[in-house]
Amino acid sequence: MSLKTKLQPLIELALQEDFAAIGDVTSQAIIPMQSTICASSTAKASGVIAGLEAVALVYQQLDPTVSVRTYVEDGAQVSAGTV
């Protein structure tokens, strides 16, 4: 069984809890639907990267057209400030 198959029910449950039936009201109020968003995550402390595939699955559940680009791999050692 693939990681996607295993995680999909959990992702759906978490998103349902967060967005309910009406979605994220604040985002809907301030971000136009046609917007293109670019974001990054920065390590607050040194550590080991884990869960990148899960991150991509969550974003793709929200929008199937989303593109997730990573600059490190799962298992990589990173220092604080690594993007």
N, C-alpha and C positions, 0 to 999 in steps of 0.2 A: 504494500500500500504506500503510495507516495506521500510526501510531507504535505502537499497541497490537499490531498484527500483527507488526511488526518486533521489538518488545521481548519479547513473550511467551515465546519459547524461551529467551532469556537469563535472564529472571526465573525461569522454572521451573528452569533449571539451577542458578542461584545459591541458590534456596530448597532445592532437593534437596541441595545440598552442605552447607548450614547445618543442615538439619533431618533429613536422612537418612530412614530409614523410621519412626523412633520419635518424631519431633518434638523440640521443645526441652525436654529433661528438667527443667531448672531451672524454667522457666515452668510446666510441668505440675504440678510439686511444690508451687509456692507461690501460684499464681493460680487461683482457682476458675473452672470453665468458664463459669459464668453471669455472670462479672464484666463490667462495662462499664469500658473504659479510655479515658482522655482524655490526650493527650500534645501537646506543642508542641516546635517546633524554634526555637532562637535562634541568630542569626548571631554567630559569635565575632569576626568582623572585618568591615569594610566590604567590599562586593563586589557582584556581580551575581547575582541569583537565576536558577537554571537547573534544569530537570529535575522540575518539580512534577508534570507528567502522569505521569512514570515513578514517582514516589513513590506517587501514588494507585493506579497499576496494581499495584505490589508489595503494598500493603495490601489491595487488593481480591482479589488472588490468595490471600492468607492467609485472608480472610473476605469473601465477597461482600456481606455486609450492612454492611460498614464505610463510614463517611462521612468523607471527607477535606475539610476546609474550609481554604481558603487566604486570607490577608489581603493578599498581594502577588501580582503576576503574574510569569511568566517574563520575564526581561529587566529587571526593576526593580532600580534601584540601592538598596542598603540599607546602613545603618551598623551597627556592632557593637551588639548588644543588640536588634535588630529581631526580633520574634517572627513 
